[in-house]
Amino acid sequence: ELIQYVEEKCRMHGYSLLFSAADIDHFERDVHQLMNQNEAKGILLLGTNLSREQIEKITRLHPYVIVLDTCFETLDAHFVVMNNVKGALHLIDQGHRNIGYVQSDSRMYNFDMRKRGFHEAAHSRGLKIDHYFTATPTLLVSQDNLKQQFLKLKEENRDLPTALFCECDYIAISVIKSLAEIGIRVPEDISVAGFDNIREASLITPELTTVHVEKEMMASVAVEALVQMIENKDKKNVTSKTWIDTSVVLRESSKNPEVADLT
């Protein structure tokens, strides 16, 4: 979706977008090949899974680079990223006090910042988080590992949390499917919320409560900044970090805990 919006915004400014991919295992080789083959006026780098060192290499190779979907605050580069820290409060504001956290088994900037935001929100409300679960972030199906983690709680006669905050929608959808297979109902037994508001979030049953990422605004801000750099030949050393705020989309997968108890 983000790439689609970037292409639209480039076209509006009279630029064409050439989409290229680099093999992460041969990153430096592929980047040099791309630079040699294409004399691009500027680069919009989707840096979601990239390290600080990889991003730094690209910014050294081209004067006009905007990095999307990640941020390294101490790196002298231009970044446009969603506000990951904001967004965890909605489950707490619905009245949930026993909230579990479902994290990815692979780490990246966005996930780390969402975890930080969740902990800050919980701490501000005086909540202690006792339940942590781990899932693969790229699957839209149930996961045996997830089911085992929830079944272990039941076997130990420990109370399930009343709500789960998941680091991304893929994880949240996988959680809903995993819980259904072991007889735990969403949202009657437990509320589930995700992050990203991907298209599938409104297709699953129940529809997923999630944190909406303003992808179109991210694309617009990034493209406009890059165009300005190119057309003004702005090679100044001053760089910027732009965070685009998120918002909550409430759907059927989450309920106020008192309401859930009465159904």
N, C-alpha and C positions, 0 to 999 in steps of 0.2 A: 504493500500500500504506500509506503514511504517513497519507494522508487517511482511509483506511478505519479505521485504528486510532484516529485522533483522534475520529472519529464514535462509535466504540464506547465510548471512554473518557468522552466527553461524556454519552452516554446513561446510563452507569453512575452518573454524578454528578447525573443529573436535568436535564441541559441538552440542548437541541437545537442542532444545528450547521447554520448556514446557510452554504452554500458559494458564494462569489462570486469572480469573476475580474476583474482590471483589465488593460486594454490597456496594454502597456508603452510604447507611443508616445504615449498620452494618460493617463499614469499619474495625475497630480495631479487632472485632471478626473474620472476614474473613481472615484478614492478619495473625493473630496468627494461625489459622487453616492451612493456606497454608504453613506457616513456619514449623509447626509441621509435616505435611504430606510429605513434600518434602525437602530433603537436597540438595538444589540447591547450586552450587559453586558460583554463582553470580546472581544478579537481574538486569534486564533492566525494569525500571518502566515507563510506559506510563502515564505521570503525567498531561495530558492536563487539566482535570477538578479538579485536586486535590489541596487542600489548603496547605499552608506552614506547618501547624501542622501535616497533614496527611503524607506528605513526610518525615518530621522529624522523625515521629514514625518508619517508615520503615528503614530509615538509621541508627537508633539506634539498630535495630534488626539484621542487617546483615552488615558485614564489607565491602562487595563489591557490591555497588549499583550505577548504572548510571541512571539518570532521563532524559527522553526524552520529548520534546514538551512542556516544560514550564521552567521557571527559577525564582528563588528567589535569588537575588544577594547577600544578606547578610546571606544566609543559608550555613553552611559548608557541602556541598554535591556536587557531580559531576553532571553537567547538560550539555546536548547537545540540542540545540534549534535553529530553523531557525531565521534569522535576520528579525524580524517583522517590525522594524522601517524603513528599506529600502524597497522601492517599490511603494510609493505613488506618486513619482515625474512624472511618465510617462504621466498622464493625463494633468498635468501642462505643461510638455514639449511639448505636442501636441498643445498647444496654448489655452487650456481652461482656462478661468478666473472666470467663475461662476460655481463652482463645489459643488455638494451636497455630504453629507456623510451619508451612510446608515449603522446604527450600530445595533448590536445584542441586543435583550431585556434581554439577560443573559450575564454576564460578566465573562471573564477569562483573564489570563495573555496575551495570544496571541492577543486577541482583543484590550486590553488596550494599548499594545505596537504598534499595527497597527494604532490606533487612534493618539497616540503620534507622530508617523512618519508622518502621514498625516498632522497634525497641524504644525510640524516643516517644512515640505515641503512647505505648504501654506504660512507660515510666511516668509520663506526665499525668496519667490517670491512676497511678499507684498500683498497677497490675504487675503480677509476677507471672512470667511465661514458663509453664512446666512441660509443655508438649511440643516437641520438635519432630518433624517427619522429613524424609528425604525422597525425592522422586527424580526421574529423568525428564528434562524439560522439553523434549522434542517428540513426545508421543501423545496421540489423541485417543489412546485405548487404555483399558485397565492395566495395572502393573502388579505383578505378583508380589514384588517387594513391598509395595504400598499396602496391599491387603494384609500381608504378614505383620506389618507394623501396627495396624489397627486391631487385628485379631489378638495380638499379644496384649494389648491394653485390656481387651475383654476377658482374656484368660486369667489375667492378674486381678480381675474384679476392680479395675481402676475406671473412674468415670471418664468418658470421652469429653473432650472440649465441646462447648456449645457452638463454636464457630472455628473455621479454618481460614487463615489468610495465606494465599499461595503466591509465589513469586512471579508467576506468569499465568496466562489463560490456558496454555497447553497443560501445565501442571494441574490447574483447577479442574479442567474437563476430565483429565485422567483420574483425579481424585473422586469426582462424582461417579464415574463409571466403576471405579474400584470399590467404593462404598456400596453401590447398588448390588454388586455381586456377593457381598457378605451380609446383606440384609440391613444396612444402615441407610435410612432415608434422608434425602436432602430436599427441603430444609427442615422437615418435621423433626428429625433427630439431631441434625447438625447443619449449620449454615456454612456456605462455601463462597469465597470471593477470590477473584483473580486480578490480573493486572495486564493491560494492553488494549482491551476491547477489540480483539480480533473478530473477524467475520463469523467464525464458528461459535462465538460466545452467545449469539442470539439464535443459534440453530439447535443447540443441545437442549434436552429436557431434564430438569427445569432450566430455563434460560439463566445465564450466568451473570451475577452481580460482579462488576469489575471496575477497574480504574481506567478511565478513558485517556488515551494519549492523543494529543492534538497533532497528528501526523501532517496534516495539510499546513498548519502554521509552522511546524518545524521546517518543512520543505520550503515554504515561502520565505522565511527569515534567512535560511541558508543560501538560497539562490540569489536573493536580493543582495546579500552581503558579498557574495562572490562576484556578481556582476559589477557591483560598485568598485570592488578591488581591481577588477580587470580594466574597466573603462576609465578609472581615475589613475591607473598605474600606481596603485597604492602599495608601496613596498616598505612602509614604515614598520618599525620593530614592535609597535603596540599591537597586542593581540587581545582577543575577547572571548569570554565564555558566556553563552546565552542559555538560560534554563527556561523551558516552556512549561507552564503550570499544567497540572492534570486535574481531572474532575471525576466524580463518582457516578456510575450508572447503576442504579438499583434495579435488580430484576428478581425473578422468583427463587433464586438459589439461596437467598439470605432472608432471615426474618428476625424481628425483635424476639428475644428469648422468651419473654412472657407469652407472646402470641403463639410461639412455637409449642409451648407447654400446654396450651389450651386446645390445640387442634388434634 
